[in-house]
Amino acid sequence: MTTTRASLSPSLTLRELVETRPETLAVLSDYGMDACCGGDLTIERAAKAHGVELEVLMRKLAEAL
């Protein structure tokens, strides 16, 4: 699976995201998210669990790509 800006989806798991686009790890880390213990969470669920607005997180991830 190749993740591009166009295919960046809230339904990707954090693990899938970091495996395909490691440059996004810094963004996740900024919000206290990781692809290890929380790797099975989707971007959407991780945002909710960490009290982050999904739109903000998605924008920051897209900027990192």
HELIX and SHEET records of a PDB file:
HELIX    1   1 LEU A   14  THR A   20  1                                   7    
HELIX    2   2 PRO A   22  THR A   24  5                                   3    
HELIX    3   3 LEU A   25  ASP A   30  1                                   6    
HELIX    4   4 ILE A   43  ALA A   49  1                                   7    
HELIX    5   5 LEU A   54  ALA A   64  1                                  11    
END                                                                             
